[in-house]
Amino acid sequence: MISRSWCVRSLPRFFPFVLIAVTLFPLKSYALNLRHHGRKRAPRPLVVGYFPQWGFYLDEPYYVKNLITNGGIELLDQINYAEGFVSGGRCSVADPRADLNAAYTRENSVSGAADDAVSPFRGYFHQLKELKARYPGLKILISLEGKAADFSEDAKPENRRAFVASCVDTFLRGHFAPGISESGIFDGFDIDWESPRESDAENFQALLKEFRRQMNAVRPGLRLSIAVGHTPHMLPGTDFAAVAKLVDQVGIMNYDYTGPWDPTTGFLAPLFSSPADPGYPNSIEQSIADYKGAGVPAEKLLMGLPFYGYSWTAVSQANNGLFQRGRSIRGDKPYRYIRTLAAFVPNYRDPRSHAPCLFDGETFWTFEDPTSVRYKASYAAHQRLGGIMIWELSDDTASAELLTMAYFSLHLPLKSAVFAEAAGIPRQRPTLRFALGD
C-alpha cells in the first residue's frame, strides 16, 4: 500500500542507499552470469547509453575503460557516442584532441597497453575500437549534432547527397583525418537534429531516406536512429509513420519536462502527470502514447532516462517545495553528485511517478534514483518498447548504480499491478512522501 503522508522519518536518511547497495551487488553478479553463459545481449529490449566526448575534460576524466571497470559494458547493447559535428555542409570529427590525439597509458586504456607514441590514431576512437574487439556484440553509433540551421541547409535537395556522403566517408569508412583510416568502429548514425521546423519536415524525411540508402550501400544491418523531443508537436509536420519505416530507433528525450528555464519547481522527467504541475499534462506516459498515436511502433521507441538533475533555491516550503516558485540554478548536476547530498537533505517521493526530490527548506532538487529508474524501466518493458536511452553514462556512480538498475528492470520488471495501483492514486493530490523503504 502506498502511503500518502507528507513525510515519515522513522529511519536514518542513508538507509535507502544501504538497501540499494545490497540489492545491486547480486544484480551485477547475475549480469556476469548471463555473459558467462553466452546470454549477454538479448535482442529486445535494448539498453542504449550516450558516451560523452566531454568526459575527457572532467576533473576525473571519464574513460572508455570505466565501462569495463564498473561492469556497465556487460549491460549495454549500444553506445551512442556524442558527438560528431555537423557544420559547413559536411560531417567532421568534433574534437580531434579527445577523439584522435590523446595518448592513453596502461592504466586507463581498454587493452591495458599504452598507446604507441608515434601512432597517429589514439584518443577515444582508438579506445572504442579496442572495446569492440573485446565485445564484438556491442554496437556503437556516432551521434551527429549541430545547429538546427546547419541541418536544415544540409537536408535541402541540392545538398543532402553530398552531406550524407561526407558523414558516411568520415564515420563509417573511418577517414577521420589525413593519415588516419579506421573503418568498422561505428555501426551507424544517431541523428540529433533539434528540431526540424514544419518547413523542414519533408526534407527531414528525405534526409533520413538518403542516410538509409547510402548506409545500405556500405553494408546491410547498419543502424539509424533519431533523437526526438518529448512530444511529436516539437517536430511539426513530420510524418512519423513514414519516418519510422526508415529508422531503427526513435529515442524520445524523456527529460527536461522541467528545468532551469522554469520559474517553478517540478519533476525533471515525470512518468505520470499531475494537474497541479504547471506543465500538465507533460509526462513520459503521455509522450509514449503520443508517439504511438503518431505512427511509431512501440518496438522502435526508446524511453529516455536522465542520469542528472536540476535545482532551484529560495523555494517556498509549501508542499515540500514541489510546484513552487524559486530561483533556478543554471546547469545540471550528475546523479553521482546529487546522491552525496541525499544523506544530509530530506528525501521525498511522488507516490504516482515514484520520482524523487530533495528539499532542505530552501533548495529543491529533481533527479532520478534507482527506485524511479526501476519504475520507469519496468514501465518501458510492460509497454513493449524497444528499450531505454540513457543521457548520459558519465553521470552515473562509479559502480554504475542507475545503469545496473535500468538493465535488470527491463529484464525483470515490476509487476504490471503496481502501475494500476499508481493510476488509482488521485491526480489532484500531488503530495510527497518521505523516501524510505522503497
Protein Blocks (a to p, Z undefined) as FASTA:
>chain_A
ZZfbfbdcfbcfklmmmmmmmmmmmmmmmmmmmmmnopmbafbdcddddddfklmmgmba
cdfklmmmnommmmpcbdcddddddeehiacdfblmlmmmpccdfklgmnopacdfkbcb
gcjklmmmmmmmmmmmbccdddddddfklmmmmmpmklmmmmmmmmmmmmmnopabghia
cehkagcdcdddddddfklmmmmmmmmmmmmmmmmmmoghiacdddddfbfklmghiafk
lmmmmpmbdcddfehkbcfkbcbdcdfbafbdcfklmkbccdfklmmmmmmmnopafklp
ccdddfbdcddehiafehghpapacdddediddfklmmmmmmmgccdddfklopacddeh
jaccddddfklmmmmmmmmmmnopabdcdddfklpcfkommmmmmmmmmmmccdfklmmm
mmmpcfklccccddehZZ
